[in-house]
Amino acid sequence: MKAALHLCPAGHPNRYQTFGILGFALGTRARRTGNIADVNERIDCYQEALSLYPVGHPDRGGALHNFSVALDSRYRQTGDTGDLTESIGYGQEALSLYPVGHPDRGEALRNLSVALDSRYRQTGDTRDLTESIGYDQEALSLYPVGHPDRGGALYNLSVSLESRHRQTGSPSDLSDSISYGQEALSLYPVGHPDRGGALRNLSVALDSRYRQTGNTGDHAESIGYGREALSLYPVGHPDRGEALRNLSVALDSRYRQTGDPGDLTESIGYDQEALSLYPVGHPDRGEALYNLSVALDSRCRQTGDTGDLTESIGYGREALSLYPVGHPDRGEALRNLSVALDSRYRQTGDPGDLTESIGYDQEALSLYPVGHPDRGEALYNLSVALDSRCRQTGDTGDLTESIGYGREALSLYPVGHPDRGEALRNLSVALDSRYKQTGDPGDLTESIGYDREALSLYPTGHPDRGGALHNLSVALNLRYSRTGNTSDLTESIGYSQDALSLYPTGHPDRGGALRGLSFALDLRYKKTRSISDLIESIGYDQEALSLCPVGHPDRGGALRNLSASLNSLYKQTRKTNDLSESIDHGREALSLYPVGHPDRGEALYNLSATLHSRYRQSGNTIDLIECIASLKEAASYVLSPLSHRLDAACYWISRARAHDSTSLTEAYSTSLTLLDRSVLLARSIHDRHARLTSKDFGLRLRDIVVDAASWAIHQDDLEGAVQILEQGRGMVFNQLGHYRTPIDVLNAVDEKLADRFRTVSVAVEELTLSNQTGSNEGCKAEDAVAILATEWDRVVEEIRQVEGFETFLRVTPFTTLQKAAADGPVILINISQYGSDAIIVEAAGPPLFIPLPEATPSAIEALVLTLNQAVGGRVGDDESNRLLEGVCQDTWRIISEPVVRVLENTLKLRKGSRIWWISTSAACSLPIHASGPYLPDQKNLLDRFLSSYALSLSSLSRARLAYFPVKDISRPRLLVVTQAEAEGETPLPNVDREMIAICKQVANASVLGGEECTREAVLTSLKDTEWVHFACHGHQDPLEPFKSHFSLRTRDAPLTLLDIISTGLPKAELAILSACHSAAGDSATPDEVIHLTAGMLVTGFRTVVGTMWAMADEDGPIIAEEFYKYMFRNGPEAVDCRDAAKGLSIGVKKLRRRRGIPFERWINFVHYGI
């Protein structure tokens, strides 16, 4: 043809035709060889041909068409978007030359549609896709049934609709695509040159529908068409490679459903042949490399053969090298290579692979802006990789980011989209991971919801149903472990059994299903002790292990499971061979997880259990030493989930206490640190409280704190015991205190760092105190809390690097804590199963220890039960008085009297001196201030000393901080909040009398009551006052204590505890809470001291008067009159809020002296603070 071209010099009438024939021949050879020189020469031919037909020439349209097609072909090979833009421009000009009715308009429409579809695939701009489909639909309308070009138009429209289906998930687009594909195929009988293309297109569309619906009929049909298409392309045919690739993909889909290794082997064979057809430089080599890489990664997951994985990564790297920055297929190559590297990381634990994988995922995501059809998959991949890195490093920031990407991915797949199920499952797994880290039940609830929705999308027969069943089973197991709800466990076992039934022998996912079912059965065995469950569990574990030969990435998990099950069997049968086998498997599992592997902590924990079993059997101390060392490492292993580390720490305590106490102090210290961290990571203050009341966490916290303090006491480390009790008491409010820590000194050293701490603290506190739980916004707030908590940790660590701030917000040293006793001794009461004690802290000198042998946990709980009977309204006044007096007498005998002896005889404390009480456990509910012998001629506690309570030593110190009484007759400003007739409440007829009594003593008091007494008005007024007096109904919420409240004008707008602690009140000094239950503790978490009185202290008030239970309305005026008469005894210029405890004492004594006042009314009032 080149010779013919020389015979047609410039001006020759056949020169254009010669260029066209040469261009066509070069294009045909380029398709076969991929030679870029042929591609370039073809374009040169068409470009020169176009130059022969200026604007207006009747043949210009055909020249534009050829040139546009050639440029689109080069774009597909090189990724040069300039070629694509030019192609579309020439295609648009060509179309403009063919008005409606022109015989060549259809071909111009089809050509322009193909170019626009190419640009859509590169940019994700749906406008291009919509325009492309529009042109295809118009083209089809031009070709009625019987037209020779109808098949081509049907083919193009079918392909475009399948593309839109991938973007939108529309099942109608997919159905239309298949219908058009089927019609196109019917137009190409056997022997027709275009039948192969129609078969390939229809095979792809049917495979897509199979992936959406799980209909195996579609799948079988897809493979059948793929095989027929391949048979039409013998060796040497230019389209054989594409037919091989299509059939390989369909076979891989069937493998993923059935697990038949024959399909995978056949698929790989086709991929290898396809690759051999595309030598270096061929434009389709990259896609062939990609397909083969994916298939080899699949085979590695089935067999564990690292050779396949290494080969997969090699092919993936070569494919990526063929797609430079800007190439439309670079994103897909990045994603594939990332997946293969992540697979190798999961097998070897090499963090380098994971880092590289995440880098590729991040680059891929940057190539897909919002709106791009592939953005969802890129988000999904990056989310999975970041979750993996969190498991490796323990960095919760990665986990939060993973969940964020997972949420965005899910938002791109609305209900009905074929990829929604996978997005749901991925997000669920990430939320499970965060639950394991933080213990937040909200994450687990959300995860289970997503798993249930995912399962509903996969009906019986769908290839992804097994994975959805497995995920839901795992999440239900987690919830069962937290709540003990057996219905979750029963449901989990059912789902696990269903999942296993979908994976016959040989299926690559059978091993995971076996391990999942075994784990669930083991949980049930631990609940019911049914040996049949245990035997069945072991059988599944043994089969799972047989599927994981040496080198398989899942071998470690299989070994751990079988080791644990055999240890359980040994405890039942006492057969030492079971125990020996259990230890052997445990050791092998640990050897597979070197330091740095995320699963090492769990392997250590499992091995420790088996070693402990052998120690108990043989008494060999070597086993015990290794057991405790393993637990110590597991508890300290930062790559393990926080919940797993806490489990290890608790068992470390148990083993050390029972057998070897040398590491017990360290075990307690580690546990307290982990508990504190777990509370910090809860998404809101409500969730922090829920964490503390949970079955597994709350009991641990209460026991660990008091038991650790007891251990320190018996090691003669009284200062350490005080520090422990301070660290473990009021964790929720203590964390708020950390956010509000004054940083004036730091500000002078590093102003920017101080500003960062202040900014992050304010942000995380605001989110923590928000009410956005359970909603979508709540989920986003939860993620934000996790991000800010991580940032807050980083800032605190930076502050600790500054000279002089090394102990910033660490455990407060005793010498600092004892400053709380500046105005009188503070008595700490510790109630533990290992012995109860009192510690007296003075402003100087060492603490004093007083054993309380009779104050056992059971004795204290019995007293609290009696107290609740007496004040709960179920007995008459006389019986209530008798019961209450007995409680006060017993409290005196087992707690107060031993302490008073030391105060009077050893410390020589004078009568009327102030003392403060801080209790633990159920003792927090006892009226220690009213304890006494209540016998003639014997003094009770209130006759000896002036008792107050404190939330903690630190809170008492903060209340004293920088307090100086101001000699100003205009201060203090007193706000009196009254509400005698709140909506839905019993009227309080004495509230007005109480208000009059106050105003009689305090001339400048301002009153807020009646219709004006709203939540907003009270919160606003509190900011401008030093003192406040509430005279209204108060309610303690036992289930959600932060919803405890004062009843104001309307029922739906009370003033809650959360409202109070969310409000900063820098001027606050004194609060009188003349309302029911204002100092009633939370029985579920007594050491947290969560009530309205505590809320006032946390928000800034230095001294607060409250009530332990319901108060009588008529007592308010009596207490108020005597209290304010004493407080203002020397005039307003001499008022000091530190006199509040004495003022209350005077009011209570007057109430007590009145005839007919029952016991419960006068001991009800308590004082907190300075």
RANORCOR-V785221 format. One record per residue. RES is the residue in one small letter. PHI is phi in degrees with one decimal (NA if undefined). Layout:
# RANORCOR-V785221
RES:PHI
RES:PHI
This chain:
# RANORCOR-V785221
m:NA
k:-64.6
a:-64.3
a:-63.6
l:-63.3
h:-65.7
l:-80.6
c:-121.5
p:-66.7
a:-52.6
g:97.8
h:-67.9
p:-63.9
n:-98.2
r:-63.5
y:-60.8
q:-61.9
t:-64.8
f:-60.5
g:-63.7
i:-66.3
l:-64.7
g:-60.9
f:-62.4
a:-65.1
l:-63.5
g:-64.4
t:-62.9
r:-67.9
a:-64.2
r:-61.9
r:-78.9
t:-104.9
g:75.3
n:-68.2
i:-65.9
a:-63.5
d:-63.1
v:-62.0
n:-65.0
e:-66.9
r:-59.8
i:-64.3
d:-59.7
c:-60.2
y:-68.0
q:-67.5
e:-69.7
a:-60.2
l:-61.5
s:-64.9
l:-79.8
y:-122.2
p:-67.6
v:-54.0
g:104.4
h:-70.1
p:-64.1
d:-99.9
r:-63.8
g:-58.4
g:-64.7
a:-65.5
l:-61.4
h:-57.2
n:-63.0
f:-65.5
s:-61.7
v:-62.0
a:-64.4
l:-66.0
d:-63.7
s:-63.7
r:-67.0
y:-59.2
r:-63.0
q:-87.0
t:-106.5
g:78.5
d:-74.1
t:-69.1
g:-62.1
d:-61.3
l:-66.4
t:-61.5
e:-63.6
s:-57.2
i:-64.9
g:-60.4
y:-66.2
g:-64.3
q:-65.9
e:-65.5
a:-60.0
l:-62.1
s:-65.8
l:-85.2
y:-118.8
p:-67.8
v:-53.2
g:103.0
h:-71.3
p:-64.5
d:-95.7
r:-63.0
g:-58.7
e:-66.0
a:-64.0
l:-61.3
r:-64.7
n:-64.7
l:-65.3
s:-59.5
v:-63.0
a:-65.3
l:-65.8
d:-62.9
s:-62.1
r:-67.9
y:-58.9
r:-65.7
q:-85.6
t:-105.5
g:79.0
d:-73.3
t:-66.6
r:-63.6
d:-62.7
l:-66.4
t:-61.0
e:-65.2
s:-60.6
i:-63.7
g:-59.8
y:-65.6
d:-63.7
q:-66.6
e:-65.5
a:-60.2
l:-62.2
s:-65.5
l:-83.9
y:-119.0
p:-68.2
v:-53.5
g:101.5
h:-71.4
p:-64.4
d:-96.1
r:-62.2
g:-58.8
g:-63.6
a:-66.3
l:-61.1
y:-58.8
n:-60.4
l:-64.9
s:-60.6
v:-63.2
s:-64.5
l:-66.4
e:-64.1
s:-62.8
r:-67.2
h:-59.7
r:-63.5
q:-83.7
t:-105.3
g:78.4
s:-66.3
p:-67.5
s:-68.4
d:-61.0
l:-67.7
s:-61.4
d:-63.1
s:-58.7
i:-65.9
s:-60.9
y:-64.9
g:-63.9
q:-66.1
e:-65.3
a:-59.6
l:-61.9
s:-65.6
l:-85.8
y:-118.6
p:-68.5
v:-53.6
g:102.0
h:-71.3
p:-63.7
d:-96.5
r:-63.0
g:-59.8
g:-61.8
a:-64.5
l:-62.4
r:-63.2
n:-63.3
l:-66.8
s:-61.4
v:-64.1
a:-64.4
l:-66.0
d:-63.8
s:-62.2
r:-67.6
y:-60.7
r:-64.7
q:-82.1
t:-107.4
g:77.9
n:-72.6
t:-68.2
g:-63.5
d:-59.7
h:-64.8
a:-60.7
e:-65.5
s:-59.5
i:-66.0
g:-60.5
y:-63.9
g:-63.3
r:-67.5
e:-64.8
a:-59.4
l:-62.1
s:-65.6
l:-83.9
y:-119.6
p:-67.6
v:-54.2
g:104.0
h:-72.3
p:-63.9
d:-96.7
r:-62.7
g:-58.8
e:-66.2
a:-64.8
l:-62.2
r:-64.5
n:-62.2
l:-66.2
s:-59.9
v:-61.8
a:-64.2
l:-67.8
d:-63.1
s:-59.5
r:-67.0
y:-60.3
r:-65.8
q:-85.9
t:-101.3
g:75.1
d:-71.6
p:-63.5
g:-63.0
d:-62.7
l:-67.2
t:-60.9
e:-63.3
s:-59.8
i:-63.5
g:-58.8
y:-65.1
d:-63.7
q:-65.6
e:-65.8
a:-59.5
l:-61.9
s:-65.3
l:-84.2
y:-119.3
p:-67.2
v:-53.7
g:102.5
h:-71.6
p:-64.8
d:-96.3
r:-62.6
g:-59.4
e:-67.2
a:-65.3
l:-62.7
y:-58.3
n:-60.0
l:-66.9
s:-60.2
v:-63.0
a:-65.8
l:-66.9
d:-61.8
s:-61.9
r:-67.6
c:-62.8
r:-64.7
q:-81.9
t:-104.8
g:77.9
d:-72.8
t:-68.8
g:-62.8
d:-60.5
l:-67.1
t:-61.1
e:-64.9
s:-58.4
i:-65.6
g:-60.4
y:-64.7
g:-63.5
r:-65.3
e:-65.7
a:-59.9
l:-62.2
s:-64.8
l:-84.8
y:-119.1
p:-67.0
v:-54.2
g:102.4
h:-71.3
p:-64.0
d:-96.7
r:-63.9
g:-59.1
e:-65.4
a:-65.8
l:-62.7
r:-64.7
n:-64.7
l:-64.6
s:-60.2
v:-62.5
a:-65.0
l:-66.4
d:-64.0
s:-61.6
r:-67.7
y:-60.7
r:-64.9
q:-85.3
t:-106.1
g:77.7
d:-71.8
p:-64.7
g:-62.2
d:-62.0
l:-67.8
t:-61.2
e:-64.7
s:-59.7
i:-64.4
g:-59.8
y:-66.5
d:-63.4
q:-65.8
e:-64.9
a:-60.5
l:-61.9
s:-64.7
l:-84.9
y:-120.2
p:-66.8
v:-54.9
g:103.3
h:-71.4
p:-64.4
d:-96.3
r:-64.0
g:-59.8
e:-67.9
a:-65.5
l:-62.9
y:-58.3
n:-61.1
l:-66.0
s:-60.5
v:-62.6
a:-66.1
l:-67.9
d:-62.3
s:-62.4
r:-67.5
c:-62.3
r:-63.5
q:-84.3
t:-104.9
g:79.9
d:-76.6
t:-69.6
g:-62.8
d:-61.2
l:-67.3
t:-62.9
e:-64.9
s:-57.8
i:-65.3
g:-60.7
y:-65.2
g:-62.7
r:-65.0
e:-64.8
a:-59.2
l:-61.6
s:-64.8
l:-84.2
y:-118.2
p:-67.5
v:-54.3
g:102.8
h:-73.9
p:-64.5
d:-95.4
r:-63.5
g:-58.4
e:-64.9
a:-64.8
l:-62.3
r:-65.9
n:-63.0
l:-64.0
s:-61.1
v:-62.3
a:-63.8
l:-67.1
d:-58.3
s:-61.5
r:-69.3
y:-60.4
k:-64.9
q:-76.7
t:-107.3
g:75.8
d:-74.1
p:-64.0
g:-62.1
d:-62.5
l:-68.5
t:-61.8
e:-64.6
s:-60.0
i:-63.7
g:-60.1
y:-66.4
d:-63.6
r:-65.6
e:-64.6
a:-59.7
l:-61.5
s:-65.7
l:-85.5
y:-118.7
p:-69.5
t:-52.8
g:101.1
h:-71.2
p:-63.8
d:-96.9
r:-64.1
g:-60.3
g:-62.9
a:-66.5
l:-61.2
h:-62.7
n:-60.0
l:-64.8
s:-61.2
v:-60.7
a:-64.6
l:-66.4
n:-60.5
l:-61.6
r:-69.1
y:-61.1
s:-62.0
r:-84.1
t:-104.3
g:77.8
n:-74.8
t:-68.0
s:-65.1
d:-63.5
l:-67.4
t:-61.2
e:-63.4
s:-60.8
i:-62.2
g:-60.5
y:-67.1
s:-64.5
q:-65.1
d:-62.6
a:-61.7
l:-61.9
s:-64.6
l:-86.7
y:-119.2
p:-69.1
t:-52.4
g:101.0
h:-70.9
p:-63.4
d:-96.1
r:-65.1
g:-59.1
g:-62.3
a:-66.8
l:-62.3
r:-65.9
g:-64.4
l:-67.7
s:-60.6
f:-62.2
a:-64.1
l:-65.0
d:-65.2
l:-61.3
r:-69.1
y:-60.5
k:-65.1
k:-83.4
t:-102.9
r:62.1
s:-78.9
i:-63.4
s:-65.6
d:-62.4
l:-66.7
i:-61.7
e:-63.9
s:-60.6
i:-64.2
g:-58.4
y:-66.2
d:-62.7
q:-66.0
e:-65.8
a:-60.6
l:-65.1
s:-64.4
l:-86.5
c:-123.1
p:-66.7
v:-53.1
g:100.5
h:-71.7
p:-64.5
d:-96.7
r:-63.1
g:-59.5
g:-63.7
a:-64.3
l:-65.1
r:-60.4
n:-61.8
l:-67.3
s:-59.3
a:-63.5
s:-66.1
l:-67.0
n:-63.8
s:-63.0
l:-64.8
y:-59.5
k:-64.9
q:-83.8
t:-100.9
r:61.8
k:-86.7
t:-66.8
n:-67.0
d:-62.8
l:-67.9
s:-61.3
e:-64.5
s:-60.6
i:-66.8
d:-59.6
h:-64.9
g:-64.2
r:-66.7
e:-64.7
a:-60.2
l:-63.4
s:-65.3
l:-84.0
y:-121.5
p:-68.6
v:-56.2
g:108.0
h:-83.1
p:-64.5
d:-95.4
r:-62.8
g:-59.2
e:-67.1
a:-65.9
l:-62.6
y:-60.4
n:-63.6
l:-64.2
s:-60.4
a:-64.9
t:-69.6
l:-65.4
h:-65.2
s:-60.4
r:-70.1
y:-62.3
r:-66.2
q:-82.2
s:-108.5
g:76.0
n:-74.2
t:-67.3
i:-62.0
d:-63.9
l:-64.4
i:-60.4
e:-68.2
c:-59.6
i:-68.4
a:-62.8
s:-66.0
l:-65.7
k:-62.0
e:-65.8
a:-63.3
a:-68.3
s:-98.2
y:-80.4
v:-66.5
l:-83.1
s:-82.1
p:-57.0
l:-57.9
s:-64.8
h:-68.2
r:-64.7
l:-67.0
d:-56.9
a:-63.0
a:-64.2
c:-65.9
y:-71.3
w:-59.7
i:-59.5
s:-60.5
r:-67.6
a:-67.4
r:-66.0
a:-78.0
h:-128.9
d:-153.3
s:-83.7
t:-62.7
s:-107.9
l:-65.0
t:-60.3
e:-66.3
a:-62.8
y:-64.0
s:-60.7
t:-62.1
s:-62.6
l:-63.5
t:-63.1
l:-67.3
l:-62.4
d:-61.5
r:-65.4
s:-65.5
v:-65.3
l:-59.3
l:-81.9
a:-66.0
r:-77.3
s:-149.1
i:-66.4
h:-64.4
d:-70.7
r:-63.1
h:-66.2
a:-59.4
r:-60.8
l:-71.8
t:-101.2
s:-67.8
k:-57.3
d:-87.0
f:-83.9
g:-60.2
l:-62.5
r:-61.9
l:-60.2
r:-60.9
d:-70.7
i:-62.2
v:-62.6
v:-70.4
d:-70.6
a:-64.9
a:-64.0
s:-61.1
w:-62.2
a:-62.3
i:-61.0
h:-77.5
q:-97.7
d:61.4
d:-106.8
l:-66.3
e:-64.6
g:-62.4
a:-62.6
v:-62.0
q:-62.9
i:-64.2
l:-62.6
e:-68.3
q:-65.2
g:-94.2
r:-102.1
g:59.1
m:-59.9
v:-63.7
f:-71.2
n:-61.8
q:-65.8
l:-61.7
g:-62.3
h:-62.2
y:-62.8
r:-101.6
t:-61.1
p:-64.1
i:-131.5
d:-60.8
v:-66.3
l:-61.4
n:-58.9
a:-75.0
v:-91.9
d:-145.8
e:-63.4
k:-65.3
l:-66.6
a:-63.7
d:-64.5
r:-61.4
f:-61.3
r:-63.2
t:-64.9
v:-67.3
s:-62.6
v:-62.6
a:-64.6
v:-70.5
e:-66.1
e:-60.2
l:-69.2
t:-62.4
l:-88.8
s:-74.0
n:-105.0
q:-83.2
t:-114.2
g:89.4
s:-96.3
n:-63.0
e:-64.1
g:-63.0
c:-63.5
k:-66.0
a:-63.4
e:-59.6
d:-62.2
a:-65.0
v:-60.6
a:-61.9
i:-63.3
l:-68.6
a:-62.8
t:-64.6
e:-64.7
w:-62.0
d:-58.4
r:-62.9
v:-64.3
v:-60.4
e:-64.0
e:-63.3
i:-61.8
r:-68.0
q:-82.4
v:-78.7
e:-58.4
g:95.5
f:-119.3
e:-60.6
t:-103.2
f:-56.7
l:58.2
r:-85.6
v:-55.9
t:-68.6
p:-67.5
f:-58.8
t:-60.3
t:-81.5
l:-62.4
q:-70.4
k:-65.1
a:-63.1
a:-91.9
a:-60.5
d:-108.0
g:154.5
p:-65.9
v:-112.9
i:-107.5
l:-100.0
i:-108.6
n:-112.3
i:-108.4
s:-134.0
q:-64.9
y:-97.6
g:131.4
s:-105.2
d:-149.5
a:-118.7
i:-126.6
i:-100.0
v:-105.8
e:-110.9
a:-65.9
a:-143.4
g:87.7
p:-75.4
p:-71.0
l:-109.3
f:-109.0
i:-131.8
p:-69.6
l:-125.1
p:-62.3
e:-89.2
a:-86.8
t:-73.5
p:-54.4
s:-66.8
a:-66.0
i:-65.9
e:-63.1
a:-65.3
l:-63.6
v:-64.6
l:-61.4
t:-63.4
l:-58.8
n:-65.1
q:-65.5
a:-70.4
v:-103.5
g:-90.1
g:83.4
r:-97.1
v:-129.1
g:-76.8
d:-59.9
d:-63.3
e:-67.5
s:-61.2
n:-59.6
r:-63.4
l:-65.1
l:-64.7
e:-62.0
g:-63.4
v:-61.6
c:-65.8
q:-67.7
d:-68.3
t:-62.6
w:-61.6
r:-66.4
i:-96.9
i:-125.1
s:-71.2
e:-59.4
p:-60.2
v:-70.9
v:-60.9
r:-57.0
v:-70.5
l:-60.9
e:-83.6
n:-90.0
t:-92.9
l:-88.0
k:55.2
l:-71.6
r:-74.8
k:-60.2
g:85.2
s:-66.6
r:-85.7
i:-137.0
w:-124.2
w:-116.5
i:-132.7
s:-107.7
t:-127.4
s:53.6
a:-65.7
a:-62.1
c:-61.0
s:-88.4
l:-83.6
p:-81.1
i:-60.0
h:-60.1
a:-104.1
s:-70.5
g:169.4
p:-74.4
y:49.8
l:-127.7
p:-56.3
d:67.7
q:-123.4
k:-84.1
n:-89.3
l:-59.6
l:-70.0
d:-85.0
r:-106.1
f:-135.6
l:-98.1
s:-90.7
s:-130.6
y:-117.5
a:-135.4
l:-67.3
s:-166.2
l:-63.8
s:-64.4
s:-65.0
l:-67.3
s:-64.8
r:-62.5
a:-66.1
r:-81.6
l:-58.6
a:54.8
y:-94.4
f:-134.0
p:-57.0
v:-97.2
k:-84.4
d:-144.7
i:-67.1
s:-84.5
r:-127.2
p:-77.4
r:-81.5
l:-109.2
l:-102.0
v:-105.7
v:-101.1
t:-123.3
q:-152.5
a:-84.8
e:-134.0
a:-70.3
e:-59.2
g:80.1
e:-114.5
t:-66.3
p:-57.9
l:-118.3
p:-65.9
n:-92.7
v:-62.1
d:-65.5
r:-62.2
e:-63.9
m:-64.8
i:-64.3
a:-62.3
i:-68.1
c:-63.7
k:-65.0
q:-94.4
v:-121.7
a:-65.9
n:-96.5
a:-68.0
s:-108.9
v:-113.0
l:-123.9
g:-150.8
g:62.3
e:-66.2
e:-78.9
c:-84.2
t:-108.2
r:-57.7
e:-64.6
a:-65.0
v:-65.4
l:-61.8
t:-66.2
s:-67.7
l:-60.2
k:-70.4
d:-115.5
t:-133.8
e:-95.9
w:-118.1
v:-140.1
h:-128.5
f:-97.5
a:-126.9
c:-167.4
h:-76.8
g:-126.8
h:-135.5
q:-97.2
d:-92.2
p:-69.1
l:-88.9
e:-128.9
p:-60.2
f:-74.5
k:-96.0
s:-56.7
h:-156.8
f:-97.3
s:-84.1
l:-108.6
r:-68.2
t:-117.0
r:-65.1
d:-84.0
a:-137.7
p:-76.1
l:-96.2
t:-92.2
l:-60.0
l:-64.6
d:-57.4
i:-66.8
i:-74.5
s:-83.5
t:-104.2
g:-84.2
l:-126.3
p:-66.2
k:-93.8
a:-63.1
e:-130.4
l:-132.5
a:-133.1
i:-111.9
l:-107.6
s:-85.0
a:-151.5
c:-66.8
h:60.0
s:-73.4
a:-126.7
a:-82.2
g:-74.2
d:-96.2
s:-63.8
a:-73.4
t:-135.2
p:-61.2
d:-71.4
e:-81.0
v:48.9
i:-101.9
h:-154.6
l:-63.1
t:-63.1
a:-61.4
g:-60.0
m:-62.7
l:-67.1
v:-64.1
t:-79.9
g:134.2
f:-67.5
r:-92.0
t:-148.8
v:-141.5
v:-109.5
g:-140.7
t:-127.1
m:-83.9
w:-154.0
a:-64.4
m:-106.8
a:-80.5
d:-57.8
e:-74.6
d:-79.4
g:-55.8
p:-61.3
i:-66.6
i:-61.8
a:-62.8
e:-61.7
e:-69.7
f:-63.1
y:-74.7
k:-61.8
y:-71.6
m:-62.3
f:-105.2
r:-61.8
n:-109.5
g:92.5
p:-64.2
e:-74.1
a:-113.4
v:-71.3
d:-138.2
c:-64.3
r:-72.0
d:-86.9
a:-60.6
a:-62.3
k:-69.2
g:-60.6
l:-64.3
s:-59.3
i:-65.6
g:-63.7
v:-65.9
k:-64.3
k:-66.3
l:-62.3
r:-65.5
r:-75.1
r:-71.5
r:-66.2
g:83.0
i:-81.9
p:-68.9
f:-52.6
e:-65.5
r:-78.3
w:-87.5
i:-86.4
n:-68.0
f:-85.5
v:-133.9
h:-119.1
y:-122.0
g:99.7
i:-78.5
